[in-house]
Amino acid sequence: MPPRLGWTALLGGVLLLAGCDWLNPAPETAKPKQQRAAHPVEVRQLQLAPSSTSQERTGSLRTRRLVRIFNQEEGRIVELPVFEGDRVDQGELLLRLDDALLRAELAKARATARQARVDLQRVSDLAERQVASQDELARARTAVDVAQAEQQLLETRLGYTRIQAPFGGLISARYFEPGDVVPRHTHILTLSDPSSLVTELPVSELLLAHLSLNDPAEVRIDALGSQGFQGRILRIHPDVDPATRMGLVEVVLDPVPAGARAGQFARVTLRSAAVERMLVPF
């Protein structure tokens, strides 16, 4: 074999042995596997127990008891002594109209009634002596009835010229002044009862089934700070809006706090009655 070929074969053998060692490296010493720390687990059993839920709803205060004062007689306003914000007692005079014409008509009706009674007495005496007919006696009695009815009508109309407060409350609106002439059925005043403040809340139909009248509620009025006030469910409306599936609940303040006014923003927390539920201990 020529010397050049010998050296080539020798070099090829060395490279072959080196390639085998590179493809099969010596195994390294295996590292010990780390043990994971035990994780604490607490096992509890689910239990069926009564539980109540609470939800916060927002609304505005409004006066539940509010009366618009209309006049039933036309005429000129003589007295209107109350203004917005005035507190009035039940039976206090709110309005007086000019009643001079009605008083004159009433005096005339009373005189007519007196004369009709005199005529009836005279015809009755004549009828007993067979001088007057029964038809004349009947007409005399009818005249007395008509005169008395006319007198009663004018007395009633005269009473309509004076309007008194149907209950104690606050004057919230006044639209006329003394001296104004008002036709019949004109809105003159508005009287509200500040102790009847309520909040109307839209409540889901899912919660309505667990609410009852007089259930307690907490009311917070933003204008009065973060303090919570005691309230209760006054009324649950029977209908549910088919579009929103919400019903109306009225919550009344009991008692009404100082500074609470109709139109203020309120937040109401409702707590439903306890219902059996499957609970996870906490």
C-alpha positions as CSV (number, residue, x, y, z in Angstrom):
1,M,0.0,0.0,0.0
2,P,1.4,3.4,-0.8
3,P,2.3,5.6,2.1
4,R,-0.3,8.3,1.1
5,L,-3.2,5.8,1.2
6,G,-2.0,4.5,4.6
7,W,-2.1,7.9,6.2
8,T,-5.6,8.5,4.7
9,A,-7.0,5.3,6.1
10,L,-5.5,6.0,9.5
11,L,-7.0,9.5,9.6
12,G,-10.5,8.1,8.6
13,G,-10.4,5.6,11.4
14,V,-9.6,8.2,14.0
15,L,-12.5,10.5,12.8
16,L,-14.9,7.5,12.8
17,L,-14.0,6.7,16.4
18,A,-14.4,10.4,17.4
19,G,-17.8,10.6,15.7
20,C,-19.1,7.6,17.6
21,D,-18.0,9.1,20.9
22,W,-19.7,12.4,20.0
23,L,-23.0,10.7,19.1
24,N,-23.0,8.7,22.3
25,P,-21.9,11.0,25.1
26,A,-21.2,9.5,28.5
27,P,-24.3,9.6,30.8
28,E,-24.2,12.2,33.4
29,T,-24.9,11.5,37.0
30,A,-28.8,11.6,37.6
31,K,-30.0,14.4,39.8
32,P,-32.3,13.5,42.7
33,K,-36.0,14.5,42.0
34,Q,-37.3,17.3,44.4
35,Q,-40.2,16.4,46.6
36,R,-43.3,18.8,46.4
37,A,-44.5,20.3,49.7
38,A,-47.9,19.0,50.8
39,H,-50.8,21.5,50.2
40,P,-53.2,21.8,53.2
41,V,-56.8,21.0,52.2
42,E,-59.9,21.4,54.4
43,V,-62.9,19.3,53.7
44,R,-66.3,20.5,54.7
45,Q,-69.8,19.1,54.0
46,L,-72.4,21.2,52.2
47,Q,-75.4,21.9,54.4
48,L,-79.0,23.1,53.8
49,A,-79.7,26.2,55.9
50,P,-81.9,29.3,55.8
51,S,-80.3,32.3,54.1
52,S,-81.4,35.8,53.1
53,T,-80.1,38.0,50.3
54,S,-79.8,41.8,50.2
55,Q,-79.9,44.1,47.1
56,E,-79.5,47.8,46.8
57,R,-81.8,49.7,44.5
58,T,-81.9,53.5,43.8
59,G,-84.9,55.8,43.4
60,S,-86.3,59.2,44.3
61,L,-88.3,60.3,47.3
62,R,-91.9,61.4,46.6
63,T,-94.9,62.4,48.6
64,R,-97.4,59.6,48.7
65,R,-100.2,61.9,50.1
66,L,-100.6,64.9,48.0
67,V,-103.8,66.9,47.2
68,R,-104.4,69.5,44.5
69,I,-106.8,72.1,45.8
70,F,-109.5,73.1,43.2
71,N,-112.3,75.6,43.7
72,Q,-115.9,74.4,43.1
73,E,-117.3,78.0,42.8
74,E,-116.1,80.8,40.6
75,G,-115.4,84.2,41.9
76,R,-112.8,86.7,43.2
77,I,-110.3,85.5,45.7
78,V,-110.7,87.4,49.0
79,E,-108.3,85.5,51.2
80,L,-105.3,83.3,50.4
81,P,-103.2,83.4,53.5
82,V,-100.8,80.5,52.8
83,F,-97.6,80.4,50.8
84,E,-95.2,77.7,49.6
85,G,-93.5,76.0,52.6
86,D,-96.1,77.0,55.1
87,R,-97.3,74.3,57.5
88,V,-101.0,74.1,58.0
89,D,-103.2,72.1,60.4
90,Q,-106.3,70.1,59.5
91,G,-109.3,72.4,59.1
92,E,-107.3,75.6,58.7
93,L,-108.6,78.1,56.2
94,L,-106.7,78.0,52.9
95,L,-109.0,80.0,50.6
96,R,-112.0,82.3,50.7
97,L,-113.9,83.6,47.7
98,D,-116.2,86.6,47.5
99,D,-119.6,85.3,48.6
100,A,-121.7,88.5,48.6
101,L,-123.8,87.4,45.6
102,L,-124.5,83.9,47.0
103,R,-125.4,85.3,50.4
104,A,-128.0,87.6,48.7
105,E,-129.4,84.7,46.7
106,L,-129.6,82.6,49.9
107,A,-131.5,85.4,51.7
108,K,-134.0,85.5,48.9
109,A,-134.4,81.7,48.9
110,R,-135.0,81.7,52.7
111,A,-137.7,84.4,52.3
112,T,-139.3,82.3,49.5
113,A,-139.2,79.2,51.7
114,R,-140.9,81.1,54.6
115,Q,-143.6,82.4,52.3
116,A,-144.2,78.9,50.9
117,R,-144.7,77.5,54.4
118,V,-147.2,80.3,55.2
119,D,-149.1,79.5,51.9
120,L,-149.1,75.8,52.8
121,Q,-150.6,76.5,56.2
122,R,-153.3,78.7,54.7
123,V,-154.2,76.2,52.1
124,S,-154.2,73.4,54.6
125,D,-156.7,75.3,56.8
126,L,-158.9,75.9,53.8
127,A,-158.7,72.3,52.8
128,E,-159.9,71.2,56.2
129,R,-163.0,73.4,55.8
130,Q,-163.5,72.0,52.3
131,V,-162.8,75.4,50.7
132,A,-159.5,74.5,48.9
133,S,-159.1,71.5,46.7
134,Q,-156.6,68.7,47.1
135,D,-154.8,69.9,44.0
136,E,-154.1,73.3,45.6
137,L,-152.9,71.6,48.7
138,A,-150.5,69.4,46.7
139,R,-149.2,72.4,44.8
140,A,-148.5,74.3,48.1
141,R,-146.6,71.4,49.5
142,T,-144.5,71.1,46.3
143,A,-143.7,74.9,46.5
144,V,-142.4,74.4,50.0
145,D,-140.2,71.4,48.9
146,V,-138.8,73.4,46.0
147,A,-138.0,76.5,48.2
148,Q,-136.3,74.3,50.8
149,A,-134.2,72.6,48.1
150,E,-133.2,75.9,46.6
151,Q,-132.2,77.1,50.0
152,Q,-130.1,74.0,50.6
153,L,-128.4,74.3,47.2
154,L,-127.3,77.9,47.9
155,E,-126.1,77.0,51.4
156,T,-123.9,74.3,49.8
157,R,-122.6,76.6,47.2
158,L,-121.9,79.2,49.9
159,G,-119.8,76.6,51.8
160,Y,-117.7,76.0,48.6
161,T,-116.5,79.6,48.8
162,R,-114.4,78.6,51.9
163,I,-111.7,75.9,51.5
164,Q,-110.1,74.3,54.5
165,A,-107.1,72.0,54.8
166,P,-108.3,68.3,54.5
167,F,-105.2,67.2,56.6
168,G,-102.2,68.8,58.2
169,G,-99.2,69.3,55.9
170,L,-97.1,71.7,53.8
171,I,-98.2,74.0,51.0
172,S,-96.0,72.9,48.1
173,A,-97.5,75.1,45.3
174,R,-99.6,78.4,45.1
175,Y,-100.7,79.6,41.7
176,F,-102.9,82.7,42.4
177,E,-103.0,85.9,44.5
178,P,-105.9,87.6,46.4
179,G,-107.9,89.7,43.9
180,D,-107.6,87.2,41.1
181,V,-110.9,86.0,39.6
182,V,-110.9,82.3,39.0
183,P,-113.4,80.1,37.1
184,R,-114.7,76.9,38.5
185,H,-112.4,73.9,38.9
186,T,-109.2,75.9,38.9
187,H,-106.0,74.4,40.5
188,I,-105.2,77.0,43.1
189,L,-103.0,75.2,45.8
190,T,-101.2,72.0,46.3
191,L,-101.0,70.4,49.8
192,S,-98.6,67.6,50.7
193,D,-98.1,65.5,53.7
194,P,-94.3,65.4,54.5
195,S,-94.7,62.4,56.7
196,S,-95.8,60.2,53.8
197,L,-92.4,60.2,51.9
198,V,-91.9,57.0,49.9
199,T,-89.5,55.6,47.4
200,E,-90.6,53.6,44.4
201,L,-88.1,51.0,43.4
202,P,-87.9,48.7,40.4
203,V,-87.3,45.2,41.7
204,S,-86.6,42.0,39.8
205,E,-89.4,39.4,39.7
206,L,-87.0,36.9,41.2
207,L,-86.7,38.9,44.3
208,L,-90.4,40.0,44.5
209,A,-91.4,36.5,45.5
210,H,-89.3,36.7,48.7
211,L,-90.5,40.2,49.8
212,S,-93.5,40.9,52.1
213,L,-95.3,43.9,53.4
214,N,-93.6,45.6,56.4
215,D,-90.3,43.9,55.7
216,P,-87.5,46.2,57.0
217,A,-85.3,48.2,54.6
218,E,-82.4,50.6,55.0
219,V,-82.6,53.9,53.2
220,R,-79.7,56.2,52.6
221,I,-80.3,59.7,51.2
222,D,-77.3,61.2,49.4
223,A,-78.3,64.8,50.5
224,L,-78.2,63.8,54.1
225,G,-74.9,61.9,54.1
226,S,-74.0,58.3,54.5
227,Q,-76.2,57.6,57.5
228,G,-78.8,54.8,57.0
229,F,-82.4,55.4,58.0
230,Q,-85.1,52.9,59.0
231,G,-87.7,52.1,56.4
232,R,-90.2,49.3,55.6
233,I,-92.0,48.0,52.6
234,L,-95.4,49.8,52.4
235,R,-96.7,48.4,49.1
236,I,-95.9,45.8,46.5
237,H,-97.5,46.6,43.1
238,P,-99.3,43.5,41.7
239,D,-98.1,43.9,38.0
240,V,-94.7,43.1,36.5
241,D,-93.4,44.9,33.4
242,P,-93.3,42.2,30.7
243,A,-90.4,44.0,29.0
244,T,-88.1,44.4,31.9
245,R,-89.5,41.7,34.3
246,M,-89.4,44.3,37.0
247,G,-92.1,45.2,39.6
248,L,-92.6,48.3,41.7
249,V,-92.0,48.3,45.5
250,E,-92.8,51.3,47.7
251,V,-90.6,51.8,50.7
252,V,-91.7,54.3,53.4
253,L,-89.4,56.1,55.8
254,D,-90.4,55.3,59.4
255,P,-89.9,57.8,60.8
256,V,-89.1,60.5,58.3
257,P,-85.7,62.0,59.1
258,A,-85.2,65.8,59.4
259,G,-84.2,67.3,56.1
260,A,-85.8,64.6,53.9
261,R,-87.7,66.2,50.9
262,A,-89.6,65.0,47.9
263,G,-87.3,64.6,44.9
264,Q,-84.1,63.6,46.7
265,F,-82.0,60.7,45.5
266,A,-82.2,57.6,47.8
267,R,-80.5,54.3,48.0
268,V,-82.5,51.4,49.5
269,T,-81.2,48.1,50.6
270,L,-83.8,45.3,50.6
271,R,-83.3,42.1,52.5
272,S,-85.4,39.1,51.4
273,A,-86.9,36.6,53.8
274,A,-84.8,33.6,54.8
275,V,-85.0,30.7,52.2
276,E,-83.5,27.2,52.5
277,R,-80.4,27.1,50.3
278,M,-77.4,24.7,49.9
279,L,-74.5,26.5,51.6
280,V,-70.7,26.1,51.7
281,P,-69.3,27.0,55.1
282,F,-67.1,30.1,55.0
